[in-house]
Amino acid sequence: MDKNILNNVTKRLSKWVLGSKEAPQRILLYPTNNCNLKCLFCYQQLKPYDYSDIMSKEKWLNITKELCEMGVETFQISGGGESLIRADLVLDMMHIIKSYEKEGRLVTNGTLLNEKMIKEIIEMDWDNVIFSIDGSNESTHNYLRGKEDAFSKTTNNIRLFKKYKDELKKERPSLEFSTVLTNKNYTEIIDIIKLASDIGVKVITFEPVFVSNPDVQKLKLNKQEREVLIKNIPEALELANSLGIITNLETLVEVKSIEKTGTLKKFIFKLLEQKEKNDFFNMPCYEPWLWPKIEANGIIGVCSTNSLNENIKNKTFKEIWYGKEFNKFRERIMNHDLPEGCENCVSTHLPINQEIRKELSLTINEKRNN
């Protein structure tokens, strides 16, 4: 984890430890669950959503303002689908976020962008755009994303970002790849790094696929495939370093949990150094204090995989964040009672929680000594 983010996270958590409260460090915003692609590994394959049940533009803009004023530092606009299906709303949210001088991140498959939108995003000094790229070529990416022209549209739009950033002499937004590792693309990590370098992308996050629908079992790496991937990581890291590209490949080596995704609860507990409950320094997860989400229909998520029976349509976020249901869930985590959703946690979140545990203890000891 970036050192500045880690410092901010532990600063916020230390307030909770010392009996105070604090706003989230980052929030995930899902303006829509609709999507224009049909990714093989996506939860959308189960048709889980009522796509007509979405919050109004006015409500979303009011929530965005409230979160800015509450003290949220980072906003990540993502979704259960493709956020830019509601491009008019999303761009207005982005302008509000930047008017409060907050950090903004946009996650997109990149296929719905156009030159006008790209220029607008650059000119508002948006911080970061994360593109879903799951292959180094058309064949792999389009197969996994379920659409014939997905690769060409996304990569062409990334090139437009690079072109207009150069023309406007802007450093931002930084451009990233988010790559879901499957048995269809795990041999392409070196070529994905080369592609990133060629089109102006400086960061790649590789995430193991998790089982969101039955067909995903066919895409998970088996033990032998995982061993091949781990064997290729040193060469990939050397290449990335030589090209100035940041990756999380070292984290994948440390976690050794690619094939465990979908059965992570036991693995989470194995990473705890101690087994004591109700100990803020020995939490299996800190996300319910840091990184909530708001779904398209107003449902509040305590993290990326678990939700509450709370809806923001008729409440403020502050009422929910400091309210009874959120606190009950936090108590559950403190008692090491992980819900079923934790089975499908993003496995690269595990080492992040380990970093937080260590840093939080140092921060609190320093505060108490001073």
C-alpha positions as CSV (number, residue, x, y, z in Angstrom):
1,M,0.0,0.0,0.0
2,D,1.2,3.5,-0.8
3,K,2.8,5.0,2.3
4,N,0.7,8.2,2.3
5,I,-2.5,6.2,2.1
6,L,-1.3,3.8,4.8
7,N,-0.6,6.8,7.1
8,N,-4.0,8.3,6.4
9,V,-5.8,5.0,7.0
10,T,-4.0,4.4,10.4
11,K,-4.7,8.0,11.4
12,R,-8.4,7.4,10.9
13,L,-8.4,4.0,12.6
14,S,-6.5,5.4,15.6
15,K,-9.4,7.7,16.3
16,W,-11.8,4.7,16.5
17,V,-9.3,2.9,18.8
18,L,-9.2,5.9,21.1
19,G,-13.0,6.1,21.3
20,S,-13.7,8.7,18.7
21,K,-15.2,8.3,15.2
22,E,-14.0,9.1,11.7
23,A,-15.3,9.3,8.1
24,P,-14.4,6.7,5.6
25,Q,-11.0,7.1,3.9
26,R,-12.4,5.9,0.6
27,I,-15.8,5.2,-0.8
28,L,-16.9,3.1,-3.7
29,L,-19.8,4.5,-5.7
30,Y,-21.8,2.4,-8.1
31,P,-24.1,4.7,-10.2
32,T,-25.4,1.8,-12.3
33,N,-25.4,-2.0,-12.5
34,N,-26.1,-2.0,-16.2
35,C,-23.2,-3.1,-18.5
36,N,-22.5,-3.1,-22.2
37,L,-20.2,-6.1,-22.0
38,K,-20.8,-9.8,-21.0
39,C,-17.6,-10.8,-19.1
40,L,-17.4,-14.5,-18.5
41,F,-16.3,-14.1,-14.9
42,C,-18.8,-11.5,-13.9
43,Y,-21.6,-11.8,-11.3
44,Q,-23.8,-10.2,-13.9
45,Q,-24.1,-13.6,-15.6
46,L,-26.5,-14.6,-12.8
47,K,-28.8,-11.6,-13.6
48,P,-28.9,-10.6,-10.0
49,Y,-30.1,-7.0,-10.3
50,D,-33.3,-5.1,-10.8
51,Y,-31.8,-2.7,-13.3
52,S,-34.8,-0.3,-13.0
53,D,-34.1,0.2,-9.3
54,I,-31.6,3.0,-9.4
55,M,-31.2,6.3,-7.5
56,S,-32.0,9.6,-9.2
57,K,-29.3,11.9,-10.5
58,E,-30.3,14.5,-7.9
59,K,-29.9,12.0,-5.0
60,W,-26.5,10.9,-6.3
61,L,-25.2,14.4,-6.5
62,N,-26.5,15.3,-3.0
63,I,-24.8,12.1,-1.7
64,T,-21.5,13.1,-3.4
65,K,-21.6,16.6,-1.8
66,E,-22.4,15.1,1.6
67,L,-19.5,12.7,1.4
68,C,-17.1,15.5,0.4
69,E,-18.2,17.6,3.3
70,M,-18.0,14.7,5.7
71,G,-14.3,14.3,5.0
72,V,-14.0,11.3,2.7
73,E,-10.6,11.5,1.0
74,T,-10.9,9.3,-2.1
75,F,-13.9,8.6,-4.3
76,Q,-13.8,5.5,-6.6
77,I,-16.6,5.5,-9.2
78,S,-17.1,2.0,-10.3
79,G,-20.1,-0.2,-10.4
80,G,-21.8,-3.6,-10.6
81,G,-21.8,-2.6,-14.3
82,E,-20.2,0.0,-16.5
83,S,-20.3,3.4,-14.8
84,L,-20.2,5.4,-18.0
85,I,-23.6,4.0,-19.1
86,R,-24.7,7.0,-16.9
87,A,-22.0,9.3,-18.3
88,D,-23.9,12.5,-17.7
89,L,-24.4,11.7,-14.0
90,V,-20.8,10.4,-13.6
91,L,-19.2,13.5,-15.1
92,D,-21.3,15.7,-12.8
93,M,-20.2,13.6,-9.8
94,M,-16.6,13.9,-10.9
95,H,-16.8,17.7,-11.2
96,I,-18.3,17.9,-7.6
97,I,-15.5,15.7,-6.2
98,K,-12.8,17.8,-7.8
99,S,-14.5,21.1,-6.7
100,Y,-13.9,19.9,-3.1
101,E,-10.2,19.0,-4.1
102,K,-10.8,15.3,-3.3
103,E,-9.0,12.4,-5.0
104,G,-11.0,10.8,-7.8
105,R,-10.7,7.4,-9.3
106,L,-12.8,6.1,-12.2
107,V,-13.1,2.4,-13.1
108,T,-14.3,1.7,-16.6
109,N,-14.1,-0.9,-19.3
110,G,-13.1,2.0,-21.5
111,T,-15.4,1.2,-24.5
112,L,-18.0,4.1,-24.0
113,L,-15.5,7.0,-23.8
114,N,-15.3,9.5,-26.6
115,E,-12.9,12.4,-27.3
116,K,-15.2,15.0,-25.7
117,M,-15.4,13.0,-22.5
118,I,-11.7,12.3,-22.4
119,K,-10.8,16.0,-22.8
120,E,-13.3,16.9,-20.1
121,I,-11.8,14.4,-17.7
122,I,-8.3,15.6,-18.3
123,E,-9.2,19.3,-18.1
124,M,-11.0,18.9,-14.7
125,D,-7.7,17.4,-13.3
126,W,-9.3,14.1,-12.5
127,D,-6.7,11.9,-10.7
128,N,-6.9,8.4,-12.0
129,V,-8.7,6.2,-14.6
130,I,-8.5,2.4,-14.2
131,F,-9.2,0.4,-17.3
132,S,-10.3,-3.2,-17.3
133,I,-7.8,-5.1,-19.5
134,D,-7.8,-8.9,-19.4
135,G,-5.5,-9.7,-22.2
136,S,-2.6,-8.5,-24.2
137,N,-4.4,-9.0,-27.5
138,E,-7.9,-8.9,-29.1
139,S,-8.4,-12.6,-28.9
140,T,-7.9,-13.1,-25.2
141,H,-9.5,-9.8,-24.0
142,N,-12.5,-10.0,-26.3
143,Y,-13.2,-13.6,-25.3
144,L,-13.1,-12.8,-21.6
145,R,-15.1,-9.6,-22.0
146,G,-17.7,-11.1,-24.3
147,K,-17.6,-8.5,-27.0
148,E,-15.8,-8.6,-30.4
149,D,-14.5,-5.0,-30.4
150,A,-13.8,-4.4,-26.7
151,F,-10.0,-4.5,-26.9
152,S,-9.7,-2.1,-29.9
153,K,-12.2,0.4,-28.3
154,T,-10.5,0.4,-24.9
155,T,-6.9,0.6,-26.1
156,N,-7.7,3.3,-28.7
157,N,-9.4,5.4,-25.9
158,I,-6.3,5.0,-23.7
159,R,-4.2,6.2,-26.5
160,L,-6.5,9.3,-26.8
161,F,-5.9,10.0,-23.1
162,K,-2.2,9.9,-23.7
163,K,-2.5,12.1,-26.8
164,Y,-4.6,14.8,-25.1
165,K,-2.6,14.7,-21.9
166,D,0.5,15.5,-23.9
167,E,-1.3,18.2,-25.9
168,L,-2.7,19.9,-22.8
169,K,0.5,19.4,-20.9
170,K,-1.3,17.5,-18.1
171,E,0.1,14.8,-15.8
172,R,-3.3,13.7,-14.7
173,P,-5.2,11.5,-14.8
174,S,-2.8,8.6,-14.2
175,L,-3.8,5.6,-16.2
176,E,-4.0,2.0,-14.9
177,F,-4.9,-1.5,-15.9
178,S,-7.0,-3.7,-13.7
179,T,-6.4,-7.3,-14.9
180,V,-8.4,-10.3,-13.7
181,L,-6.1,-13.4,-13.7
182,T,-7.6,-16.5,-15.3
183,N,-6.4,-19.6,-16.9
184,K,-6.9,-17.8,-20.3
185,N,-4.5,-15.0,-19.6
186,Y,-2.0,-16.0,-16.9
187,T,0.7,-16.6,-19.5
188,E,0.3,-13.1,-20.9
189,I,1.5,-11.0,-17.9
190,I,4.7,-10.0,-19.6
191,D,2.9,-9.0,-22.8
192,I,0.3,-7.1,-20.7
193,I,3.1,-5.1,-19.1
194,K,4.5,-4.4,-22.6
195,L,1.1,-3.2,-23.8
196,A,0.8,-0.9,-20.8
197,S,4.1,0.7,-21.6
198,D,3.3,1.1,-25.2
199,I,0.0,3.1,-24.6
200,G,1.0,5.2,-21.6
201,V,-0.2,3.1,-18.6
202,K,2.0,3.2,-15.5
203,V,0.2,0.9,-13.0
204,I,-1.2,-2.6,-13.3
205,T,-3.2,-4.4,-10.6
206,F,-3.5,-8.1,-11.1
207,E,-6.5,-9.7,-9.3
208,P,-7.2,-13.4,-9.1
209,V,-10.6,-14.3,-10.5
210,F,-13.2,-15.1,-7.8
211,V,-16.1,-17.4,-8.2
212,S,-19.1,-15.1,-8.9
213,N,-21.0,-17.6,-11.0
214,P,-20.6,-21.3,-11.6
215,D,-18.8,-20.9,-15.0
216,V,-15.9,-19.2,-13.2
217,Q,-14.7,-22.5,-11.9
218,K,-13.6,-23.2,-15.5
219,L,-11.5,-20.0,-15.5
220,K,-9.7,-20.4,-12.1
221,L,-6.0,-21.3,-12.2
222,N,-5.3,-24.8,-10.9
223,K,-2.2,-25.6,-8.8
224,Q,0.0,-26.3,-11.8
225,E,-1.0,-23.1,-13.6
226,R,-0.5,-21.1,-10.5
227,E,3.0,-22.5,-10.2
228,V,3.8,-21.4,-13.8
229,L,2.5,-17.9,-13.0
230,I,4.6,-17.6,-9.8
231,K,7.6,-18.8,-11.8
232,N,7.1,-16.1,-14.4
233,I,6.7,-13.3,-11.9
234,P,10.4,-12.4,-11.3
235,E,10.9,-11.8,-15.1
236,A,7.7,-9.8,-15.2
237,L,8.7,-7.7,-12.3
238,E,12.1,-7.0,-13.8
239,L,10.5,-5.9,-17.0
240,A,7.9,-3.7,-15.2
241,N,10.7,-2.0,-13.2
242,S,12.7,-1.3,-16.2
243,L,9.7,0.3,-17.9
244,G,8.7,2.3,-14.8
245,I,5.5,0.4,-14.3
246,I,4.1,-0.3,-10.8
247,T,2.5,-3.7,-10.3
248,N,1.3,-5.8,-7.3
249,L,3.0,-8.9,-8.5
250,E,5.1,-9.2,-5.4
251,T,1.9,-9.3,-3.4
252,L,0.6,-12.2,-5.4
253,V,3.8,-14.2,-4.5
254,E,3.4,-13.4,-0.8
255,V,-0.3,-14.2,-0.6
256,K,0.0,-17.5,-2.4
257,S,-3.8,-17.6,-2.5
258,I,-4.8,-17.4,-6.2
259,E,-6.3,-20.9,-6.1
260,K,-8.0,-20.2,-2.8
261,T,-10.2,-17.4,-4.0
262,G,-13.7,-18.3,-3.1
263,T,-12.7,-20.1,0.1
264,L,-10.8,-17.4,1.9
265,K,-12.4,-17.2,5.4
266,K,-10.0,-19.8,6.9
267,F,-7.1,-18.3,5.1
268,I,-7.9,-14.8,6.5
269,F,-7.6,-16.2,10.0
270,K,-4.3,-17.9,9.3
271,L,-2.8,-14.5,8.6
272,L,-3.6,-13.3,12.1
273,E,-0.6,-13.4,14.4
274,Q,-2.9,-13.9,17.4
275,K,-6.4,-15.2,18.0
276,E,-7.7,-12.8,20.6
277,K,-11.1,-11.2,19.8
278,N,-12.3,-7.7,20.4
279,D,-8.8,-6.5,19.8
280,F,-8.5,-3.6,17.3
281,F,-4.9,-4.6,16.6
282,N,-5.9,-8.1,15.7
283,M,-8.7,-7.6,13.3
284,P,-9.3,-10.0,10.4
285,C,-10.4,-7.0,8.3
286,Y,-10.5,-3.2,8.6
287,E,-12.7,-2.4,5.6
288,P,-15.9,-1.7,7.6
289,W,-14.1,1.3,9.2
290,L,-12.5,2.5,6.0
291,W,-13.9,1.5,2.6
292,P,-17.7,1.3,2.2
293,K,-19.7,1.4,-1.0
294,I,-23.0,2.7,-2.2
295,E,-24.9,0.5,-4.7
296,A,-26.9,1.7,-7.6
297,N,-30.2,1.1,-5.7
298,G,-29.0,2.8,-2.6
299,I,-28.0,-0.3,-0.6
300,I,-25.0,0.3,1.6
301,G,-22.1,-2.0,1.5
302,V,-19.7,-2.3,4.5
303,C,-17.0,-3.3,2.0
304,S,-16.6,-4.5,-1.6
305,T,-18.4,-7.9,-0.9
306,N,-20.8,-7.5,2.1
307,S,-23.9,-5.3,2.3
308,L,-26.2,-4.1,5.1
309,N,-30.0,-4.0,5.2
310,E,-29.7,-0.2,5.0
311,N,-30.7,2.0,2.1
312,I,-29.6,5.6,1.6
313,K,-32.6,6.7,-0.4
314,N,-34.3,8.1,2.6
315,K,-31.3,8.7,4.9
316,T,-28.1,10.6,5.0
317,F,-24.8,8.6,4.7
318,K,-23.7,10.0,8.0
319,E,-26.8,8.5,9.7
320,I,-25.9,5.0,8.3
321,W,-22.1,5.2,8.8
322,Y,-22.4,6.0,12.5
323,G,-25.6,4.1,13.0
324,K,-26.8,0.9,14.6
325,E,-26.5,-1.6,11.7
326,F,-22.9,-0.5,10.7
327,N,-21.8,-0.7,14.3
328,K,-23.3,-4.2,14.7
329,F,-21.4,-5.4,11.7
330,R,-18.2,-3.9,13.1
331,E,-18.7,-5.7,16.3
332,R,-19.2,-8.9,14.4
333,I,-15.8,-8.4,12.7
334,M,-14.2,-7.6,16.0
335,N,-15.5,-11.0,17.3
336,H,-14.0,-12.7,14.3
337,D,-17.4,-13.7,13.0
338,L,-16.9,-13.3,9.2
339,P,-20.0,-13.4,7.0
340,E,-20.2,-15.6,3.9
341,G,-19.3,-12.7,1.6
342,C,-15.8,-12.9,2.9
343,E,-15.3,-16.2,1.1
344,N,-15.1,-14.1,-2.1
345,C,-13.0,-11.2,-0.8
346,V,-10.4,-9.9,-3.2
347,S,-7.4,-11.9,-2.1
348,T,-4.9,-9.1,-2.6
349,H,-6.8,-7.2,0.2
350,L,-5.3,-9.7,2.7
351,P,-1.8,-8.4,2.8
352,I,-3.2,-4.8,2.9
353,N,-4.9,-5.7,6.1
354,Q,-1.6,-7.2,7.4
355,E,0.1,-3.8,6.7
356,I,-2.6,-1.9,8.5
357,R,-2.4,-4.1,11.6
358,K,1.3,-3.5,11.9
359,E,1.2,0.2,11.2
360,L,-1.8,0.8,13.5
361,S,0.0,-0.7,16.4
362,L,3.0,1.6,15.8
363,T,0.8,4.6,15.4
364,I,-1.2,4.1,18.6
365,N,1.9,3.3,20.7
366,E,3.5,6.5,19.4
367,K,0.4,8.5,20.3
368,R,0.3,7.0,23.8
369,N,4.0,7.7,24.4
370,N,3.5,11.3,23.4
